Amino acid sequence: MPQTDYSPEPSTSGSLLQRARDGDADSWRRLAQIYGPIVYSWARRCGCQSADAADVMQETFAAVSAAIGRFDYERPDASFRGWLWTITRNKVRDQARRDDGHGVGGTEAQVRLGSIADQVADQIAMLENADPPSDLASDVASAQLRACEMIRHTVEPRSWRMFWETAVQGREPAAVAEEMDVSKWAVYKAKARVLQRLQRQLAGLES
């Protein structure tokens, strides 16, 4: 018997990004869950300590929430990842400026603060035109894996296993079909169906 979806995907119309732009709270939560760890990683790679990186992540998504309605993901040159990086970079720069000049003291403290100020200035200059500090393939793979976990409960378990074994684990469909006692085409169909659902979720986010 052909495999069928286990439960309906919430808000199936449009992509996750589109629904978040339209103010859907669940889609916004999913968007933050998918890209929050990437923003945190960017902040850490820019030199932020763990607590500061967490602050940058929160401030970045507050800014994204306020501005996402103006992001035109349908434009050919639109890049959600690039837009997100620009906001993250600005928040890291703000964090560096806040850290500049903290503390008081004598001559030794002033020298130390002068050194910190120089480091902050260098960090800000470095961030002015910097590209995202991780490669696109790594970011996309990370986002895809988190998106997979979010849609897993909407897929019948056997269909999910066929998808996971072939698309993620890289196994041959024929081997999976034999192991699960189904036709090879059932495996292809299950894989394609889940991939289509995943692509719907991530539409506009992977560029």
Backbone as CSV, one residue per row, in Angstrom:
resi,resn,N_x,N_y,N_z,CA_x,CA_y,CA_z,C_x,C_y,C_z
1,MET,0.856,-1.196,0.000,0.000,0.000,0.000,0.889,1.243,0.000
2,PRO,0.591,2.259,-0.811,1.408,3.459,-0.838,1.442,4.121,0.526
3,GLN,2.626,4.687,0.868,2.769,5.370,2.145,2.060,6.721,2.079
4,THR,1.440,7.104,3.166,0.756,8.395,3.219,1.317,9.219,4.355
5,ASP,1.112,10.536,4.287,1.605,11.412,5.340,0.919,11.087,6.658
6,TYR,1.669,11.210,7.737,1.190,10.825,9.056,0.206,11.829,9.625
7,SER,0.490,13.108,9.459,-0.427,14.155,9.914,-0.205,15.379,9.047
8,PRO,-1.204,16.233,8.943,-1.066,17.374,8.047,-0.010,18.354,8.522
9,GLU,0.698,18.904,7.565,1.683,19.934,7.875,0.961,21.203,8.278
10,PRO,1.356,21.835,9.395,0.676,23.055,9.803,0.888,24.165,8.785
11,SER,-0.178,24.885,8.446,-0.098,26.012,7.523,0.655,25.639,6.259
12,THR,0.095,24.771,5.451,0.813,24.250,4.298,0.967,25.270,3.180
13,SER,0.183,26.332,3.166,0.288,27.293,2.079,1.476,28.219,2.296
14,GLY,2.311,28.356,1.236,3.432,29.274,1.311,4.596,28.725,2.097
15,SER,5.722,29.427,2.000,6.933,28.998,2.686,6.941,29.483,4.131
16,LEU,7.862,28.919,4.890,8.032,29.329,6.284,8.337,30.819,6.361
17,LEU,9.217,31.296,5.489,9.580,32.713,5.489,8.376,33.594,5.168
18,GLN,7.603,33.187,4.181,6.416,33.964,3.811,5.428,34.041,4.967
19,ARG,5.204,32.913,5.642,4.243,32.908,6.749,4.764,33.725,7.928
20,ALA,6.080,33.689,8.153,6.655,34.511,9.219,6.468,35.995,8.903
21,ARG,6.661,36.361,7.640,6.444,37.753,7.227,4.996,38.168,7.434
22,ASP,4.095,37.214,7.294,2.668,37.505,7.452,2.228,37.516,8.911
23,GLY,3.178,37.283,9.821,2.880,37.390,11.243,2.458,36.112,11.928
24,ASP,2.665,34.954,11.275,2.293,33.683,11.897,3.284,33.343,13.013
25,ALA,2.794,33.242,14.243,3.668,33.063,15.404,4.428,31.744,15.359
26,ASP,3.764,30.662,14.953,4.432,29.364,14.907,5.536,29.360,13.865
27,SER,5.297,30.000,12.724,6.321,30.066,11.680,7.504,30.901,12.146
28,TRP,7.223,31.970,12.865,8.307,32.791,13.401,9.152,31.991,14.389
29,ARG,8.505,31.210,15.242,9.240,30.382,16.205,10.129,29.379,15.476
30,ARG,9.602,28.769,14.426,10.383,27.798,13.659,11.577,28.472,12.981
31,LEU,11.341,29.662,12.451,12.416,30.397,11.786,13.558,30.681,12.757
32,ALA,13.204,31.109,13.967,14.221,31.390,14.980,14.943,30.115,15.407
33,GLN,14.224,29.003,15.490,14.853,27.738,15.871,15.824,27.248,14.801
34,ILE,15.490,27.485,13.538,16.355,27.043,12.448,17.614,27.902,12.357
35,TYR,17.453,29.226,12.441,18.580,30.120,12.193,19.224,30.694,13.447
36,GLY,18.589,30.541,14.614,19.193,31.040,15.841,20.591,30.495,16.090
37,PRO,20.790,29.177,16.006,22.132,28.629,16.230,23.167,29.138,15.236
38,ILE,22.752,29.436,13.999,23.692,29.966,13.011,24.115,31.379,13.402
39,VAL,23.163,32.207,13.832,23.489,33.563,14.274,24.418,33.515,15.483
40,TYR,24.134,32.625,16.419,24.996,32.472,17.600,26.411,32.086,17.172
41,SER,26.517,31.156,16.235,27.825,30.721,15.743,28.562,31.867,15.070
42,TRP,27.852,32.657,14.274,28.481,33.812,13.634,29.055,34.757,14.683
43,ALA,28.257,35.053,15.712,28.697,35.984,16.752,29.930,35.459,17.475
44,ARG,29.942,34.170,17.764,31.100,33.566,18.429,32.340,33.661,17.545
45,ARG,32.174,33.428,16.249,33.311,33.477,15.339,33.805,34.906,15.121
46,CYS,32.951,35.869,15.426,33.366,37.271,15.353,34.063,37.727,16.630
47,GLY,34.198,36.833,17.590,34.936,37.152,18.803,34.097,37.375,20.036
48,CYS,32.785,37.229,19.951,31.931,37.421,21.126,32.085,36.264,22.107
49,GLN,32.060,36.593,23.392,31.990,35.558,24.410,30.598,34.921,24.374
50,SER,30.453,33.801,25.064,29.202,33.045,24.995,27.984,33.892,25.365
51,ALA,28.069,34.610,26.491,26.928,35.418,26.939,26.636,36.545,25.957
52,ASP,27.696,37.176,25.437,27.512,38.258,24.470,26.907,37.731,23.173
53,ALA,27.339,36.540,22.750,26.795,35.938,21.526,25.305,35.655,21.684
54,ALA,24.910,35.209,22.888,23.488,34.969,23.151,22.702,36.276,23.076
55,ASP,23.297,37.360,23.604,22.642,38.673,23.519,22.511,39.122,22.068
56,VAL,23.589,38.916,21.297,23.570,39.287,19.879,22.470,38.522,19.149
57,MET,22.334,37.240,19.465,21.306,36.424,18.822,19.913,36.980,19.121
58,GLN,19.651,37.309,20.389,18.346,37.849,20.765,18.086,39.187,20.088
59,GLU,19.098,40.052,20.072,18.939,41.374,19.471,18.764,41.267,17.957
60,THR,19.465,40.314,17.355,19.343,40.115,15.911,17.923,39.717,15.539
61,PHE,17.356,38.769,16.272,16.015,38.315,15.925,14.942,39.328,16.300
62,ALA,15.227,40.172,17.278,14.303,41.277,17.553,14.284,42.235,16.362
63,ALA,15.472,42.491,15.796,15.566,43.367,14.624,14.932,42.715,13.400
64,VAL,15.153,41.407,13.234,14.544,40.682,12.114,13.021,40.739,12.221
65,SER,12.508,40.549,13.425,11.059,40.583,13.644,10.474,41.933,13.245
66,ALA,11.215,42.996,13.554,10.722,44.339,13.251,10.809,44.663,11.761
67,ALA,11.761,44.028,11.058,12.029,44.423,9.669,11.643,43.384,8.632
68,ILE,11.227,42.193,9.052,11.031,41.106,8.088,9.938,41.420,7.066
69,GLY,8.997,42.260,7.433,7.953,42.632,6.486,8.486,43.402,5.293
70,ARG,9.685,43.984,5.442,10.281,44.753,4.350,11.258,43.926,3.521
71,PHE,11.491,42.675,3.933,12.418,41.829,3.181,11.680,41.185,2.012
72,ASP,12.101,41.501,0.797,11.444,40.988,-0.406,12.181,39.744,-0.883
73,TYR,11.749,38.578,-0.401,12.453,37.339,-0.726,12.226,36.895,-2.162
74,GLU,11.288,37.514,-2.854,11.014,37.124,-4.236,11.924,37.838,-5.235
75,ARG,12.659,38.836,-4.781,13.599,39.502,-5.677,14.707,38.541,-6.078
76,PRO,15.131,38.540,-7.349,16.157,37.584,-7.800,17.458,37.677,-7.010
77,ASP,17.814,38.884,-6.582,19.078,39.059,-5.865,18.902,39.023,-4.350
78,ALA,17.697,38.699,-3.888,17.453,38.669,-2.440,18.161,37.481,-1.803
79,SER,18.774,37.708,-0.674,19.452,36.643,0.063,19.097,36.772,1.531
80,PHE,18.279,35.861,2.028,17.912,35.911,3.442,19.146,35.759,4.317
81,ARG,20.015,34.839,3.934,21.228,34.612,4.716,22.102,35.869,4.744
82,GLY,22.240,36.524,3.590,23.030,37.748,3.540,22.407,38.860,4.362
83,TRP,21.079,38.962,4.286,20.363,39.972,5.066,20.509,39.699,6.553
84,LEU,20.390,38.436,6.938,20.529,38.053,8.342,21.943,38.330,8.832
85,TRP,22.940,38.064,7.975,24.325,38.329,8.356,24.555,39.823,8.568
86,THR,23.987,40.672,7.711,24.160,42.117,7.859,23.625,42.587,9.208
87,ILE,22.454,42.085,9.593,21.884,42.460,10.889,22.756,41.929,12.021
88,THR,23.201,40.680,11.907,24.060,40.093,12.942,25.342,40.895,13.090
89,ARG,25.964,41.226,11.963,27.214,41.995,11.980,27.018,43.329,12.691
90,ASN,25.901,44.002,12.420,25.633,45.280,13.075,25.451,45.112,14.577
91,LYS,24.801,44.020,14.986,24.593,43.782,16.417,25.905,43.414,17.113
92,VAL,26.770,42.673,16.422,28.098,42.378,16.978,28.884,43.673,17.149
93,ARG,28.789,44.544,16.161,29.485,45.830,16.220,28.955,46.669,17.382
94,ASP,27.634,46.665,17.563,27.041,47.386,18.695,27.544,46.822,20.017
95,GLN,27.635,45.496,20.087,28.113,44.844,21.302,29.554,45.243,21.592
96,ALA,30.379,45.302,20.543,31.779,45.690,20.717,31.882,47.122,21.222
97,ARG,31.042,48.000,20.700,31.065,49.395,21.149,30.620,49.513,22.603
98,ARG,29.645,48.703,22.996,29.193,48.739,24.393,30.296,48.282,25.338
99,ASP,31.100,47.337,24.868,32.183,46.822,25.702,33.363,47.775,25.773
100,ASP,33.415,48.748,24.875,34.538,49.680,24.810,34.472,50.675,25.964
101,GLY,35.573,50.769,26.736,35.673,51.818,27.738,35.028,51.524,29.063
102,HIS,34.643,50.272,29.318,34.053,49.935,30.617,35.139,49.956,31.696
103,GLY,34.777,50.483,32.860,35.706,50.443,33.985,36.425,51.767,34.188
104,VAL,36.955,51.972,35.379,37.703,53.182,35.728,38.934,52.764,36.491
105,GLY,39.878,53.714,36.675,41.068,53.380,37.439,42.193,54.338,37.134
106,GLY,43.405,53.975,37.570,44.565,54.818,37.398,45.202,54.662,36.038
107,THR,46.505,54.984,36.003,47.234,54.968,34.736,47.238,53.589,34.103
108,GLU,47.476,52.557,34.920,47.509,51.189,34.390,46.166,50.812,33.772
109,ALA,45.087,51.207,34.462,43.757,50.902,33.935,43.506,51.647,32.637
110,GLN,43.973,52.902,32.558,43.778,53.679,31.341,44.527,53.066,30.165
111,VAL,45.733,52.571,30.433,46.504,51.908,29.381,45.773,50.660,28.905
112,ARG,45.264,49.903,29.886,44.541,48.680,29.552,43.291,49.003,28.733
113,LEU,42.566,50.058,29.126,41.371,50.448,28.392,41.713,50.954,26.999
114,GLY,42.873,51.620,26.889,43.302,52.077,25.575,43.558,50.915,24.647
115,SER,44.149,49.854,25.202,44.400,48.654,24.404,43.088,48.004,23.979
116,ILE,42.125,47.943,24.911,40.816,47.375,24.599,40.136,48.194,23.506
117,ALA,40.240,49.530,23.612,39.622,50.392,22.609,40.210,50.132,21.227
118,ASP,41.539,49.940,21.186,42.182,49.640,19.900,41.668,48.321,19.336
119,GLN,41.527,47.322,20.209,41.033,46.017,19.763,39.601,46.127,19.237
120,VAL,38.785,46.901,19.947,37.400,47.088,19.520,37.349,47.794,18.170
121,ALA,38.192,48.833,18.010,38.225,49.555,16.737,38.623,48.629,15.600
122,ASP,39.610,47.773,15.867,40.038,46.810,14.847,38.909,45.844,14.508
123,GLN,38.198,45.388,15.548,37.104,44.439,15.333,35.989,45.074,14.509
124,ILE,35.656,46.321,14.824,34.605,47.015,14.083,35.009,47.213,12.629
125,ALA,36.273,47.610,12.414,36.754,47.797,11.045,36.701,46.490,10.269
126,MET,37.064,45.394,10.930,37.048,44.083,10.283,35.629,43.698,9.870
127,LEU,34.646,44.111,10.669,33.263,43.718,10.415,32.573,44.560,9.344
128,GLU,33.169,45.712,8.996,32.493,46.640,8.093,32.050,45.979,6.794
129,ASN,32.962,45.234,6.163,32.645,44.629,4.865,32.837,43.121,4.880
130,ALA,32.777,42.534,6.065,33.058,41.098,6.181,31.912,40.266,5.628
131,ASP,32.265,39.106,5.077,31.282,38.124,4.648,30.901,37.253,5.841
132,PRO,29.814,36.508,5.750,29.463,35.581,6.834,30.625,34.659,7.156
133,PRO,30.933,34.441,8.436,32.123,33.684,8.817,31.974,32.176,8.746
134,SER,31.053,31.674,7.968,30.975,30.238,7.726,30.478,30.040,6.309
135,ASP,30.825,28.918,5.710,30.489,28.742,4.307,29.010,28.422,4.123
136,LEU,28.520,28.754,2.936,27.101,28.595,2.629,26.636,27.156,2.790
137,ALA,27.428,26.214,2.281,27.019,24.808,2.338,26.805,24.359,3.775
138,SER,27.695,24.776,4.673,27.583,24.394,6.078,26.334,24.995,6.714
139,ASP,26.066,26.271,6.421,24.885,26.930,6.982,23.604,26.279,6.495
140,VAL,23.547,26.006,5.194,22.348,25.401,4.615,22.113,24.013,5.192
141,ALA,23.185,23.216,5.300,23.049,21.869,5.854,22.545,21.924,7.292
142,SER,23.080,22.866,8.069,22.656,23.017,9.457,21.182,23.398,9.537
143,ALA,20.755,24.335,8.691,19.351,24.751,8.681,18.444,23.617,8.233
144,GLN,18.891,22.857,7.237,18.075,21.756,6.727,17.850,20.681,7.784
145,LEU,18.889,20.365,8.546,18.747,19.329,9.569,17.748,19.749,10.640
146,ARG,17.792,21.018,11.043,16.831,21.485,12.051,15.420,21.529,11.477
147,ALA,15.305,21.915,10.206,13.987,21.914,9.568,13.440,20.497,9.457
148,CYS,14.325,19.533,9.200,13.908,18.124,9.139,13.253,17.694,10.443
149,GLU,13.878,18.038,11.540,13.337,17.640,12.838,11.971,18.276,13.087
150,MET,11.761,19.472,12.539,10.496,20.167,12.758,9.338,19.542,11.988
151,ILE,9.636,18.952,10.827,8.546,18.366,10.042,8.412,16.866,10.266
152,ARG,9.315,16.289,11.042,9.320,14.833,11.200,7.990,14.304,11.719
153,HIS,7.384,15.009,12.665,6.132,14.514,13.265,4.965,14.563,12.292
154,THR,5.139,15.234,11.154,4.052,15.330,10.177,4.129,14.233,9.124
155,VAL,5.120,13.347,9.238,5.334,12.313,8.220,5.173,10.931,8.848
156,GLU,4.504,10.033,8.143,4.342,8.651,8.604,5.722,8.039,8.849
157,PRO,5.922,7.342,9.971,7.255,6.875,10.353,8.004,6.086,9.282
158,ARG,7.320,5.198,8.570,8.019,4.418,7.550,8.459,5.302,6.379
159,SER,7.626,6.262,6.023,8.011,7.205,4.972,9.220,8.027,5.410
160,TRP,9.195,8.420,6.683,10.328,9.192,7.201,11.614,8.371,7.154
161,ARG,11.514,7.117,7.526,12.699,6.267,7.516,13.254,6.125,6.095
162,MET,12.373,5.955,5.103,12.827,5.848,3.713,13.557,7.119,3.283
163,PHE,12.979,8.268,3.643,13.617,9.545,3.325,14.971,9.663,4.009
164,TRP,15.001,9.398,5.308,16.221,9.606,6.087,17.347,8.679,5.624
165,GLU,17.013,7.427,5.397,18.039,6.461,5.001,18.654,6.818,3.648
166,THR,17.845,7.339,2.736,18.358,7.637,1.392,18.901,9.058,1.274
167,ALA,18.137,10.054,1.713,18.529,11.451,1.518,19.615,11.905,2.480
168,VAL,19.586,11.406,3.710,20.537,11.863,4.726,21.684,10.874,4.913
169,GLN,21.343,9.590,5.048,22.381,8.583,5.251,23.060,8.169,3.947
170,GLY,22.455,8.494,2.816,23.081,8.215,1.529,22.993,6.777,1.058
171,ARG,22.056,6.007,1.597,21.925,4.612,1.193,21.195,4.497,-0.143
172,GLU,21.445,3.402,-0.838,20.786,3.161,-2.116,19.304,2.823,-1.887
173,PRO,18.403,3.418,-2.679,16.975,3.122,-2.534,16.658,1.633,-2.626
174,ALA,17.359,0.911,-3.495,17.085,-0.521,-3.653,17.372,-1.279,-2.364
175,ALA,18.454,-0.910,-1.677,18.815,-1.581,-0.430,17.784,-1.292,0.658
176,VAL,17.338,-0.045,0.726,16.327,0.332,1.717,15.008,-0.371,1.410
177,ALA,14.661,-0.451,0.125,13.417,-1.113,-0.277,13.423,-2.579,0.128
178,GLU,14.547,-3.258,-0.102,14.643,-4.677,0.259,14.541,-4.855,1.769
179,GLU,15.204,-3.992,2.501,15.209,-4.080,3.961,13.821,-3.843,4.546
180,MET,13.048,-2.944,3.919,11.734,-2.582,4.448,10.589,-3.326,3.757
181,ASP,10.947,-4.195,2.815,9.959,-5.007,2.103,8.933,-4.142,1.369
182,VAL,9.438,-3.158,0.631,8.596,-2.321,-0.220,9.272,-2.213,-1.581
183,SER,8.577,-1.657,-2.544,9.185,-1.479,-3.863,10.174,-0.315,-3.841
184,LYS,11.103,-0.362,-4.781,12.072,0.726,-4.891,11.362,2.047,-5.179
185,TRP,10.281,1.984,-5.964,9.558,3.204,-6.311,8.839,3.789,-5.104
186,ALA,8.439,2.945,-4.163,7.834,3.462,-2.928,8.852,4.284,-2.146
187,VAL,10.103,3.827,-2.167,11.172,4.561,-1.485,11.404,5.901,-2.179
188,TYR,11.505,5.877,-3.509,11.691,7.118,-4.258,10.554,8.103,-3.985
189,LYS,9.335,7.577,-3.955,8.165,8.431,-3.753,8.171,9.056,-2.357
190,ALA,8.493,8.248,-1.346,8.535,8.762,0.027,9.613,9.832,0.164
191,LYS,10.770,9.564,-0.412,11.868,10.534,-0.360,11.468,11.840,-1.032
192,ALA,10.873,11.740,-2.222,10.486,12.939,-2.968,9.437,13.751,-2.223
193,ARG,8.486,13.050,-1.586,7.407,13.736,-0.875,7.955,14.531,0.314
194,VAL,8.862,13.928,1.072,9.424,14.628,2.228,10.316,15.775,1.764
195,LEU,11.102,15.554,0.719,11.955,16.622,0.199,11.123,17.808,-0.275
196,GLN,10.004,17.520,-0.903,9.124,18.594,-1.365,8.599,19.398,-0.185
197,ARG,8.227,18.705,0.869,7.734,19.386,2.070,8.839,20.228,2.695
198,LEU,10.038,19.683,2.741,11.178,20.403,3.300,11.492,21.644,2.465
199,GLN,11.460,21.500,1.155,11.734,22.634,0.275,10.694,23.725,0.436
200,ARG,9.435,23.328,0.664,8.390,24.326,0.918,8.706,25.116,2.180
201,GLN,9.155,24.410,3.194,9.477,25.074,4.452,10.622,26.067,4.290
202,LEU,11.631,25.689,3.507,12.853,26.480,3.416,12.874,27.434,2.230
203,ALA,11.800,27.509,1.471,11.772,28.384,0.299,12.122,29.816,0.689
204,GLY,13.099,30.387,0.002,13.514,31.759,0.263,14.553,31.906,1.342
205,LEU,14.877,30.823,2.061,15.801,30.914,3.189,17.217,30.483,2.847
206,GLU,17.399,29.689,1.816,18.689,29.051,1.602,19.653,29.866,0.763
207,SER,19.216,30.969,0.191,20.114,31.764,-0.638,20.986,32.654,0.221
